[in-house]
Amino acid sequence: MKKQDLISFFEDGCKEKTEWRIGTEHEKFGFRTNDLKPISYLDIEKILSRLSEKFHWEKIYENRNIIALSRKMASITLEPGGQIELSGAPLSNLFETCKEVNLHQNELSDVCEEMGIEFMGMGVLPKWQREEIKFIPKERYKIMGKYMPKVGERGLDMMLRTATIQANYDFSSENDMVKKFRVSQSLQPVIIALYANSPFLNGNLTNYLSFRSHIWTQTDNNRCGLLSFVYDKSFGFERYVDYLLDVPMYFVIRDGKHIDLTGYSFRDFMKGKVKKGLNLVPNFSDWKLHITTVFPEVRLKNFIELRAADGGPWSRVCALPAFWTGILYDEEVLDDVWNLIKHWNFSEIIDFYENTRIGGLKSKTPDKENLEVFCKKIINLSSKGLEKRKIELEGKNESSFLEPLKKILNSGMSPASVWKKLFLEQWDNNIDMLYKTNYFKALKLNEKI
């Protein structure tokens, strides 16, 4: 296997615009309504089995344990602490995306209601200590769980107590990928502020509106955060491959078994420097696996993943791909956004990135502009891009999915700020009230506070 083979994986992702699709993924925390405790793997096993039997999902096993479901081009997977994730199919428009999200919600509610289980969309599990969360039985998580404390203070928190919403996008060429990557990474602080939804840890307030974002900065600096080389003239597929080659590995899989390769880079692996008493010859499956073990805020596969949002309620799951579709899938809008931000340097973007997890919408951009004002500009541009797609259903176009974000902006408060106000002023510092609050009614407080 040669370096060009590694580069070709990304080159093969280039698609004609007519083939571009939208992918959406979201994670949520399950809890038992009688005692508010997180669901166990035994609960999850029952949930997955019932989804399979009632709604025709195919079970996927590892060592006789159900670890995922698949149906057509979608999958339901498990994060390390039992967070349930829907990895949606690549879809052509946002109406299909929201239909998929709503169907998943209905199916999950159907099988969980009689079990006394509900789900919470938050960026960080708000109540329970990390030690009370158990790993689900997946081999990769055992290896990662041992490695994480060696490289960061909060890697185990990331694995066990965080949840996100993610949107995935195609590109037509290397140049198109570069432009989309730069715009997406520069705007991640905007998403952190709009989606900030994790002010709590262990039942108490933190100093952050997005503690989830803070956790990622304390996880593993070799594979997380923002990538400085993205703004270099040399950035492209090969430069991203060079980055991946030097990121430490987690494992490879042989005969269904995970072999721990922590401490070795993929470059070491390619050069035959891995000494494990085994004849380990790198193959293309190893490369594709390694690509999934880096976690920057924007991640390149043979499509682009945007990863900065805190978990949230169903309406905001649909809003995230709407925000990015309007920007990334219209060339004129993409250029307009880039022209607004292209003069920002990396150190300014890093400051912006750090400030929004604390200050939310009260932060300022690298141009010292109020973030609320800047967000309105960006959302208006996104709306323009969505309207130009001319995709409608029942008299509405795709820009209607931006409404939850517009409501947040009109309130002037990130979602976490609403929870913070309720916690201090109405809940008497009792985090249990968060679990007992109807999420959608609580969100309407944005307009009243």
N, C-alpha and C positions, 0 to 999 in steps of 0.2 A: 504494500500500500504506500503510495507516494503522496507528497503534499498536495499535488494537483487533484488527486482523488478527494481529498478533504475539502478543497475549495469547490469542487464540482457539486458537492451536496447543496451549497448555497446558490450556485449558479443555476442549478436545475429548478430552483424556486421561482425564477422569472416567469411571469405569465402575462398573456395579453389582457388588456383591461376588461374585455368581455368575460374573462374567467376569474376575475377578482371576487373573493368571497369575504364574509364577515364571520369571525369565530368569537364566541363568548364563553367564558368560564367563570363560575362563581362558587365560593365555599361558604358554608354556614355551620354554626354550632348547634348540635342537638342537645336538648335537656329534658329531664323528666319533670313534669309539671307538679308532682306531689312534693318533691324535695329540692327541685331546681338543680340537681346534680347532673353533670355531663353524662351523656349516654355511654354505655360500655360497648366493648366489641360484641358481646352477646346480643345487646340491643341492635347493633348495626347488622349483625348476621341475620336477625329476624327481619329487619327492614329490607335488606337486599333480597332475601328469599321471597318475601311477599311481593316486592316490586317485580321480581322475575316471574312469579306465578300469575300475578294478576294482569301485568301490563307487558308481558312478553319480552323482558330483557334477558339476555344471555349471561349466565354466571361465568365469572373468571376466577380461577382458583390459584393459590400458591400454597404448597404443602397442605393441601386439603382444606385450607381456609378460604372462604369467599373474600376476595379483596377488591372486586370491581364488577360492574355490569356493562354490557354493550348492547346497542340497538342501532342498526343502520350505521350512521357515521358519528353517533354520539356515544358518550360513555359516562358512567357514574363511578367515581373513584374515591379513595379514602386518603386523606392527609394523615400524618403521623399520630395526631392526637384524636383521631376519629372524626375530624371535620369531613362532612360529606360534600363532594364537589361534582357539579355537572359540567362536563367538558362538551360543549355543544357542537353540533355538526357545522361545517362551513356552509353558510347560507347566503343567499343573494341579496336579501334586503332586511331591514329592521323589523318589518311586520312579521316576517318568518322567525326572526330572532326572539321577539317578545312572545310569540305563540309558543315557541319551544320552552321558554322560561316559565310561562304560565302553566303549560302542560306538566312540567316537572313539579311545580309547586302543588298542583292538584293531585298528582299521583302520590307524592310524598305525604301530603296531608291525609289522603285516603287511607294509606296503610298505617300511619302513625297515630291517628286520632284515638283508636281504641287501645293503643299501647300507652296512652298518656304521655306522648312525646311531642314537643313542639321545637321549632327552630328559630334561631336568633341570627340576624345579620349584623355583625359587629366586626371591627378590625382586630380586636383582642378579646379573648374570653374575659368578661369583666369581674367575675366573683372568685373563682377557685384558685388555690395555690397550685403551682406547677407540679409539685409532688403528688397531687391528687389525680393527675391526668396520666393515663396509661397508654403506652405505645400500642398501636394495632400490630398484629402479627405479620409484618412484611420484612423480609430479609434486608432490604436496602435501608430500612429505617434503623435496624440494629447497628449497622455499620456507621451510618450517619450520626446516630445518637452517641456513639463512643467517640467519634471524631470531633463533633461540634465544640465540646468544652475546651479542646486544645487550641482552637483558633478564634474564639470569641466568647464574650460573657453571656450572650443571650441567644445563642444558637438553638438551645433546647426550647426556649420560649418561642422562637420562630416556628419550630416544628410543631409544638404541642398546643400553642395558645394564640395563633394568628389565623386570620381568614381574609381573603381578598376577592376582588372582581377583576377579571382580565379580559382584554379585547385583542384580537389577532387579525393581522392584515397582510395582504399580498403586495408584491411590487413587480414592476414590469422589466426592470433592468438594474444593473449595479448602481447607476447614478440615481435612479428613482429610490432604491433602497437607502442610499446615503442621505438623500434629502429627507425622507420620511423618518429615518432614525434620528437625525439631528433635531428636527422639529419636535418629534415625540419626546426625546430625552430632555430638551430644553423646557418643555411644558409640563413635565412630570410634577413640579411643585404646584402648578395650578390644580391638578387632579388631587394631590395630597390635601390641599386646602378645601376643595369642594366636597371631597369624600371623607374628610377627617371624622372618624367615628370610633375612636378608641381612647377616651380620656381616662379609663379606669384600669386598675390592676389590683388583684387581690381584694376587691371590694372597696377600694379607695380611689380618690382622684389622684392622678399623676400631674406633672407639670406640662404635659403634652396634650394637644388635641388629637394627634395621631401618634399614640404610643407604639402602634404597629410599625410606623415608619422609623421610629427611633430604634426599635428592636432590630430591624434589618441593618442598621449601621453598626450594631454590636454583634453581628453574626459571624461574618467571615469576609474580611476586606479583600481577599484574593478573588472572590467570586460574586460580590454583591455591590450595590450602589450605582453610581454614575461612572461612565467610562470616558476618561479625558481624551483618548486618542480618536474618538468619534469626530472631533472637530479638526483633526489634522488633514492636510491635503492628501496624505497617503491613504486615508481611510477607504476601505472597500472590503470585498469578500476575503482577500488574502490577509489583510491586516486583522480582521476578526479571527481568522484561523490562527494567526500567530498568538493572539491573546489566549485562545482556547488551549493551544498546545502547552502553554506555561501554567495553566491552572491545575492545581493538584487534583488527582483523580479520587473517586470514591471506591469504585469496584468495577469488575467485569463479570459477565455471567458465562459460565461453562457448564453444559449438561444440567441446566436449570439451577445451578448453585452460584451464589454470589461470592466472589473472591475479593477479599479486601486488598485494595491497592492504594490506600491512603498514604500520603507522603511522596508518591511518585507523580510526576507530571506526565501528560500524554506524550510530550516530546521524549521523555525518558523511555516510555513504553515503546514508542516508535523506534528508538535507537537500541532496543534490546537490553536496557539497563535494569529491568525489573527482575529481581532474583527471588523467586518464591518456590523454588524446587519443582516448578512446573514449566512445561513448554508452552508458554503463553505467547502466541503470535497475534499481533493486532489485526482486527478485521473491521469491516465497515460498520457492523452492528455495534462494536465497541465505541466507534466514533459518534454514532448517532445517540448512543446512551450518554456519552460524556457531555455532549452538547446540552442535554437536559439537566446537568448537574451544576451549571452556573446560574446565578440568580440576579443579574443586574436589573435595574428598573425597566430597561428596554432590552429585550433578548432576541437575538437573531436565530432562527432556525431556517427552514426554507420558506418562512414567512416571518413577520415581525410581531412579537408579543409585547404588550404594554401592561405593566404589572404594578403600578404605584397605588392603586385605589384600595382603601379600606373596604371590608365587607359591609353590606348594607341591605336594606329592604328590597323587595322585588322590583319596585319602580326604578330604583337607581341601578339595578342590574341592566335594565334596558337602556338607561340613559348613557352609560359609559360608552358602549359601541356607537351610539348615536353621535356623541361628542366627537369621537375620533373619525367616524366615517365621513362626516361633513368636512373635516379638515384634510384627511389623507387621501380621499378618493375623488377630489376635485383639484385639478392641477392649478387652476387660477387661485383658489382659496389657499392651497398649500404654499404657493409663492407669496401670497399676501401675508400669511402668518410668518413665513420665514423672513420677509423683509422687516417685520416688526421686531424680530428678536435676533437676527443674525450678527449684530454687533456685540451681543453679550459674550463676555469671555468666561472661561470655565470656572474660575474662582468665584465670579459673580453668581453663576448658576448654582454652584455648591452652597453659597451663602443663602440664596433663595430657597434651595432645597431644605436646608436646615431650619430656616426661619418659619416656613409654612407649617411644619409639623408642630410647632409651638403656638404660633400666632394665627394660624388659619387664614381667614379672609381679611384679617386686620394687618397682614404682612404687606410688604412693598416689593415690587419687581426690581430687577437690577437697574432699571431706569428711575427708581424712586417713585414710581407711580403707585397709587393705591391699588391693591390687588383686586378689590371689588370692581373698580373701573376697568382694569385690564381684562378681567374675566368676562365682563359684559361684551367687550370688543371681540374676544375670542369666540364666545358662544354665538354672537351675531354672525361671525364669519362661518362658523360651523353650520348654523341654520341656513345660511345662504347656500353652502355646498349641498346640504340635504335637499333644499327646495329645487336646486338645479337638476337633481337626479330624477325628479318628476315621477316618483313612485308614490301612489296614493291608495288608500283603502278607506271606504266609507266616508269620503270627503276630507280625510286628513292626509297630509304628507308626512314623511319621516321626521321632519323637524318637530313634530308634536312630542317625540320622545325626549326632547330636551327640557320639557316643562319642569320636572323635578329639580333640575339644576337651576333653572330660572327662579324657582320658588326659594331655593337656598340663597341665591344672590339677593333677591328682594328682601329677605329677612335680615341680611347682613351678618348671619351667624352660620358658621360651619355646624353640621349636625352634632358634633361633640359639644359645642357650646350650648346647645339646647339641653343635652343631657346633663351637663355641668350645672346649668341653672336650675333644672328640676331637682337634681340631687341635693343642692344646697338649700333651695328655697321651699320645696314642697315635699321632699321625700325624707327629710330629717337624716340625711346621710345614710340612708338604708338602700344598699344596692339591690336588694331583693325586689324593690319596686320597679326596677328596670325590666325584670323578667315578667312582671305582672302587668306591665303597661302595654296596651294595644299599640303596636308600632306605628300604624298608619295614623291613628288619632294623635299620637305624640308628635308626629312629624308636622301635623297641621299647626302646632304651637309655634312653628317657625314664623307664621304670618301674624301671630298675636303678640309675641314677646318683643 
